[in-house]
Amino acid sequence: MKNIKFIHLLVSFTVIFITVPICHAELSANLLNQAKKGKASAQYAVARSYELGKRVKSDKAKAIEWYTKAADQGHAESGYRLGLIYYKGIGGFKTNPPKAFHYLSMAAKANHKRSQAHLAEMYENGEGVKQNDVMSDYWYEQAFTSSTQPLSQYLANTNKQSVVIEPVVNKNKAVKQQAAPVSVKTAVSSYHFPQSIINKNWFQGSNPSMYLQSTGSKCKLKNGNIECVSGKLKTLLRTGFYKFKVKSIISRGDSDKSIKVVYRKLYTSVPTEAVDAYADDEATSAGTDKISIGWEKKSHSFSCVFETDNSLLCRPVGEDAFYIKSRF
């Protein structure tokens, strides 16, 4: 009798063991069949399964294959996933900014908020597309607000008459832009603090300096030092996009031709649930301090030395040195 019960129990477990995989196999086969027939949502589901290794062995190449099929049919989430893979190199793939721009543009035009935020960043930095501040501002506005206004309406509302999305490089104009940088190193001849700082507009690369007097920061004299406040700035961190301002105080340095810059950031906007860009894309770094709206807890500082009357070499502690230059 005991043997009969044991055999019955063994048969029951065997049936369960065999039946469950068959059900999953049928479900997967059904999904794959729909994907092969061209259903974009099924193609996305198959791609996502291959990317994450859910129900199938992880296969990044197959994930891209199925994402591409769905994206080419206008599936916004697939376009976003592809854009992110090519933009950030997720999954070990080499970055491909032009492909990232193509797919993020497609998804952004379908009002996919995360794609709009990344697209704005690409325009801002000139990645995969020629740098364009107007287009960057437009897509930032689409990403961080409920706005869905057409580009033509945005241009009219902001008094911008025209914009070239992917302008052809004007060789004559390019030559002029290259002729503008500061002259080759010469002896510092007329440095006087604070006039040599506050009477010029300073740039870091092609961007107005956020620390010194520039078209993006306004400065004034206070207690013998220079106090500057920047305009609104944006930055992309692993957890999303942040908006902030910078307040800096510039004082004399240790030598006659040096300055010291002490600054803090005032965060005016942090990522919300609506634009939480990387919740399922990449794990955020453990132990990272959470950034909240308001002033940073600690100040930062760096020193700069004049190499020419219009060129400062700055050295933050523990970071790479950088130049801040005046164009006139």
ZASE-150264 format. One line per 10 residues: number of its first residue (from 1); for each residue x, y, z of C-alpha. Coordinates in nm, 4 decimals. Layout:
// ZASE-150264
NUM) X/Y/Z | ... .
This chain:
// ZASE-150264
1) 0.0000/0.0000/0.0000 | 0.2871/0.2358/0.0902 | 0.4541/0.1580/-0.2415 | 0.1356/0.2432/-0.4299 | 0.1064/0.5788/-0.2488 | 0.4729/0.6551/-0.3185 | 0.4342/0.5776/-0.6898 | 0.1186/0.7931/-0.7060 | 0.3010/1.0832/-0.5399 | 0.6007/1.0451/-0.7706 .
11) 0.3755/1.0476/-1.0772 | 0.2001/1.3626/-0.9492 | 0.5269/1.5513/-0.9065 | 0.6472/1.4331/-1.2465 | 0.3301/1.5630/-1.4141 | 0.3685/1.9018/-1.2421 | 0.7376/1.9212/-1.3311 | 0.6676/1.8464/-1.6980 | 0.3524/2.0575/-1.7284 | 0.4901/2.3909/-1.6012 .
21) 0.7739/2.4243/-1.8544 | 0.5362/2.3256/-2.1352 | 0.2995/2.6125/-2.0393 | 0.5866/2.8609/-2.0352 | 0.7128/2.7270/-2.3679 | 0.3698/2.7702/-2.5250 | 0.3422/3.1257/-2.3931 | 0.6866/3.2140/-2.5266 | 0.6113/3.0509/-2.8590 | 0.2870/3.2447/-2.8865 .
31) 0.4630/3.5725/-2.8105 | 0.7387/3.4952/-3.0577 | 0.4813/3.4046/-3.3221 | 0.3082/3.7423/-3.2767 | 0.6421/3.9177/-3.2977 | 0.7284/3.7371/-3.6217 | 0.3940/3.8450/-3.7639 | 0.4962/4.2061/-3.7069 | 0.3139/4.3063/-3.3891 | 0.5299/4.5870/-3.2471 .
41) 0.4297/4.5384/-2.8821 | 0.5186/4.1690/-2.9066 | 0.8507/4.2541/-3.0713 | 0.9264/4.4906/-2.7842 | 0.8358/4.2213/-2.5274 | 1.0632/3.9691/-2.6987 | 1.3466/4.2230/-2.7148 | 1.3055/4.3114/-2.3484 | 1.3128/3.9437/-2.2524 | 1.6378/3.8940/-2.4430 .
51) 1.7890/4.2094/-2.2930 | 1.7046/4.1168/-1.9330 | 1.7309/3.7390/-1.9705 | 1.3711/3.6784/-1.8625 | 1.2291/3.3398/-1.9704 | 1.5160/3.3153/-2.2218 | 1.8920/3.3305/-2.2068 | 2.0175/3.6886/-2.2242 | 2.1169/3.7782/-2.5810 | 2.1917/4.1478/-2.6434 .
61) 2.2250/4.1064/-3.0198 | 1.8787/3.9515/-3.0463 | 1.7440/4.2246/-2.8184 | 1.8703/4.4903/-3.0571 | 1.7317/4.2968/-3.3552 | 1.3799/4.2904/-3.2089 | 1.3951/4.6443/-3.0714 | 1.4894/4.7613/-3.4190 | 1.1953/4.5820/-3.5791 | 0.9545/4.7455/-3.3339 .
71) 1.1181/5.0890/-3.3475 | 1.1028/5.0911/-3.7259 | 0.7255/5.0631/-3.6861 | 0.7202/5.3693/-3.4594 | 0.7149/5.1897/-3.1229 | 0.8401/5.4690/-2.8946 | 0.9628/5.2573/-2.6018 | 1.1690/5.0413/-2.8392 | 1.3193/5.3550/-2.9899 | 1.4071/5.4755/-2.6415 .
81) 1.5702/5.1454/-2.5461 | 1.7757/5.1413/-2.8664 | 1.8721/5.5054/-2.8227 | 1.9837/5.4394/-2.4664 | 2.1879/5.1347/-2.5695 | 2.3684/5.3298/-2.8424 | 2.4031/5.6452/-2.6311 | 2.5262/5.4918/-2.3048 | 2.6778/5.1659/-2.4312 | 2.4463/4.9614/-2.2087 .
91) 2.5117/4.5882/-2.2206 | 2.8706/4.6279/-2.3350 | 2.7835/4.7647/-2.6791 | 2.9957/5.0393/-2.8314 | 2.8328/5.3783/-2.8233 | 2.7023/5.5072/-3.1549 | 2.5840/5.8714/-3.1149 | 2.4317/5.9068/-3.4660 | 2.2204/5.5921/-3.4162 | 2.1305/5.7059/-3.0654 .
101) 2.0192/6.0426/-3.2032 | 1.8076/5.8735/-3.4727 | 1.6119/5.6512/-3.2348 | 1.5807/5.9027/-2.9523 | 1.4487/6.1578/-3.2023 | 1.1841/5.9119/-3.3180 | 1.0718/5.8403/-2.9632 | 1.0913/6.2050/-2.8559 | 0.8586/6.3102/-3.1367 | 0.6109/6.0543/-3.0000 .
111) 0.6215/6.2467/-2.6678 | 0.8391/5.9920/-2.4863 | 0.9656/6.2046/-2.1957 | 1.2888/6.0206/-2.1195 | 1.3861/6.0276/-2.4860 | 1.3172/6.4010/-2.4982 | 1.5474/6.4578/-2.1999 | 1.8317/6.2593/-2.3587 | 1.7766/6.4263/-2.6959 | 1.8031/6.7687/-2.5314 .
121) 2.1334/6.6630/-2.3792 | 2.2646/6.5446/-2.7160 | 2.1795/6.8789/-2.8766 | 2.3336/7.0620/-2.5815 | 2.6644/6.8731/-2.6067 | 2.6743/6.8218/-2.9839 | 2.6677/6.4409/-2.9574 | 2.5422/6.2623/-3.2695 | 2.4170/6.5957/-3.4043 | 2.5580/6.9443/-3.4470 .
131) 2.5386/7.1431/-3.1223 | 2.2221/7.3542/-3.1157 | 2.1105/7.5484/-2.8063 | 1.7671/7.6291/-2.9489 | 1.6825/7.2650/-3.0098 | 1.8285/7.1695/-2.6720 | 1.6072/7.4221/-2.4924 | 1.3033/7.3072/-2.6888 | 1.3444/6.9398/-2.5989 | 1.4284/7.0184/-2.2344 .
141) 1.0999/7.2079/-2.2143 | 0.9102/6.9163/-2.3698 | 1.0761/6.6702/-2.1306 | 1.0277/6.8578/-1.8055 | 0.6823/7.0042/-1.8597 | 0.3493/6.8854/-1.9946 | 0.4134/7.0893/-2.3077 | 0.3519/6.9227/-2.6421 | 0.3724/7.2371/-2.8534 | 0.5124/7.1994/-3.2065 .
151) 0.8608/7.3339/-3.2727 | 0.7221/7.6099/-3.4971 | 0.4998/7.7344/-3.2129 | 0.7894/7.7229/-2.9666 | 1.0048/7.9322/-3.2002 | 0.7258/8.1866/-3.2409 | 0.6602/8.2079/-2.8651 | 1.0309/8.2562/-2.7871 | 1.0858/8.5071/-3.0699 | 1.3284/8.2774/-3.2448 .
161) 1.2649/8.3197/-3.6134 | 1.4276/8.0065/-3.7481 | 1.6381/7.7097/-3.6521 | 1.8354/7.4602/-3.8544 | 1.8021/7.1178/-3.6933 | 2.1064/6.9613/-3.8561 | 2.2882/7.2552/-4.0186 | 2.5513/7.2023/-4.2824 | 2.8851/7.3328/-4.1593 | 2.9627/7.6689/-4.3139 .
171) 3.3353/7.6517/-4.3816 | 3.3820/8.0289/-4.3808 | 3.1963/8.0578/-4.0533 | 3.3963/7.7698/-3.9072 | 3.7212/7.9493/-3.9895 | 3.5974/8.2597/-3.8077 | 3.5055/8.0559/-3.5029 | 3.8516/7.9015/-3.4971 | 4.0180/8.2414/-3.5285 | 3.8499/8.3731/-3.2126 .
181) 4.0327/8.1862/-2.9317 | 4.2797/8.3555/-2.7055 | 4.6212/8.4327/-2.8477 | 4.9213/8.2122/-2.7898 | 5.0879/8.2383/-2.4500 | 5.2386/8.5775/-2.3743 | 5.3647/8.7287/-2.0551 | 5.0998/8.8496/-1.8120 | 5.1333/9.2256/-1.8384 | 4.8295/9.3959/-1.6903 .
191) 4.6751/9.1779/-1.4214 | 4.5051/9.3684/-1.1407 | 4.2606/9.2145/-0.8958 | 3.9613/9.2475/-0.9110 | 3.9363/9.4502/-1.2334 | 4.1055/9.1893/-1.4519 | 3.8358/8.9401/-1.3474 | 3.5178/9.1422/-1.3345 | 3.5757/9.3549/-1.6454 | 3.5819/9.0585/-1.8865 .
201) 3.3527/8.7768/-1.9951 | 3.5012/8.4325/-1.9267 | 3.4365/8.0992/-2.0997 | 3.5092/7.7323/-2.0363 | 3.5458/7.5899/-2.3858 | 3.2500/7.7259/-2.5803 | 3.0295/7.7721/-2.2716 | 3.0060/8.0833/-2.0531 | 3.1832/8.0306/-1.7215 | 2.9536/7.9411/-1.4337 .
211) 3.2088/8.0711/-1.1803 | 3.3316/8.4053/-1.3191 | 3.1791/8.7059/-1.4929 | 3.0225/8.5913/-1.8216 | 2.7103/8.6049/-2.0326 | 2.5800/8.3284/-1.8051 | 2.6863/8.4711/-1.4673 | 2.6567/8.8131/-1.3090 | 2.9170/8.9381/-1.0634 | 2.9606/9.2287/-0.8221 .
221) 3.2232/9.3532/-0.5793 | 3.1560/9.2749/-0.2133 | 3.3934/9.3127/0.0829 | 3.6969/9.3289/-0.1440 | 3.6073/9.0042/-0.3222 | 3.3991/8.9222/-0.6297 | 3.0640/8.7521/-0.5754 | 2.9033/8.5812/-0.8757 | 2.5688/8.4105/-0.9313 | 2.5098/8.2023/-1.2446 .
231) 2.1934/8.1693/-1.4456 | 1.9930/7.8451/-1.4514 | 2.2039/7.5415/-1.5426 | 2.1282/7.1751/-1.6146 | 2.3266/6.8599/-1.5528 | 2.2689/6.4890/-1.6119 | 2.3609/6.2504/-1.3324 | 2.3025/5.8763/-1.3087 | 1.9652/5.9322/-1.1437 | 1.8361/6.1890/-1.3922 .
241) 1.8476/6.5568/-1.4828 | 1.9064/6.8326/-1.2275 | 1.8658/7.2104/-1.2522 | 2.0810/7.4389/-1.0396 | 2.2559/7.7732/-0.9956 | 2.6098/7.8404/-0.8782 | 2.7152/8.1068/-0.6288 | 3.0894/8.1712/-0.6188 | 3.3239/8.4019/-0.4315 | 3.6539/8.4938/-0.5994 .
251) 3.9400/8.6237/-0.3882 | 4.3112/8.6873/-0.4321 | 4.5257/8.3771/-0.4535 | 4.8591/8.2924/-0.2961 | 5.0537/8.4821/-0.5618 | 5.0100/8.8148/-0.7412 | 4.8809/8.6398/-1.0537 | 4.6440/8.3851/-0.8993 | 4.2875/8.3693/-0.7655 | 4.0881/8.1363/-0.5430 .
261) 3.7301/8.0360/-0.6255 | 3.4922/7.9038/-0.3561 | 3.1493/7.7956/-0.4779 | 2.8280/7.6137/-0.3832 | 2.5381/7.4895/-0.5932 | 2.1748/7.5746/-0.5282 | 1.9576/7.2938/-0.6706 | 1.6244/7.4292/-0.7941 | 1.4879/7.1091/-0.9489 | 1.5613/6.7398/-0.8990 .
271) 1.4277/6.4386/-1.0937 | 1.0649/6.3521/-1.0369 | 0.8929/6.0183/-1.0890 | 0.7741/6.1407/-1.4294 | 1.1292/6.1802/-1.5589 | 1.3239/5.9316/-1.3467 | 1.5525/5.8462/-1.6329 | 1.7391/5.5377/-1.5162 | 1.5285/5.3412/-1.2694 | 1.5613/5.0173/-1.4657 .
281) 1.8545/5.0956/-1.6906 | 2.1616/5.0868/-1.4720 | 2.2050/5.0398/-1.1002 | 2.2898/5.3660/-0.9297 | 2.6111/5.3861/-0.7353 | 2.5819/5.2645/-0.3781 | 2.6568/5.5188/-0.1103 | 2.5965/5.8219/-0.3314 | 2.4639/6.1204/-0.1344 | 2.1087/6.2038/-0.2249 .
291) 2.0746/6.5480/-0.3830 | 1.7722/6.7503/-0.2783 | 1.6386/7.0965/-0.3575 | 1.8377/7.3663/-0.1790 | 2.2006/7.4540/-0.1133 | 2.4753/7.1937/-0.1120 | 2.5928/7.1066/0.2366 | 2.9591/7.1713/0.1530 | 3.1425/7.4385/-0.0451 | 3.3971/7.3525/-0.3144 .
301) 3.7098/7.5409/-0.4139 | 3.9863/7.5569/-0.6708 | 4.2753/7.7890/-0.7578 | 4.3618/7.9494/-1.0907 | 4.6806/8.1085/-1.2227 | 4.6979/8.3616/-1.5080 | 4.9016/8.2197/-1.7972 | 4.8190/8.5204/-2.0153 | 4.6077/8.8291/-1.9565 | 4.3125/8.6347/-2.0965 .
311) 4.3802/8.2778/-1.9879 | 4.3456/8.1134/-1.6461 | 4.4690/7.7609/-1.5706 | 4.2567/7.6184/-1.2880 | 4.3416/7.3188/-1.0701 | 4.0687/7.1595/-0.8529 | 4.2077/6.9281/-0.5846 | 4.2057/6.5664/-0.7035 | 4.0567/6.6515/-1.0457 | 4.1816/6.7389/-1.3929 .
321) 4.2988/7.0932/-1.4561 | 4.0978/7.3105/-1.6952 | 4.1187/7.6500/-1.8640 | 3.8908/7.9508/-1.8245 | 3.9529/8.2029/-2.1016 | 3.8378/8.5500/-2.1928 | 3.7649/8.6292/-2.5569 | 3.8389/8.9990/-2.5224 .
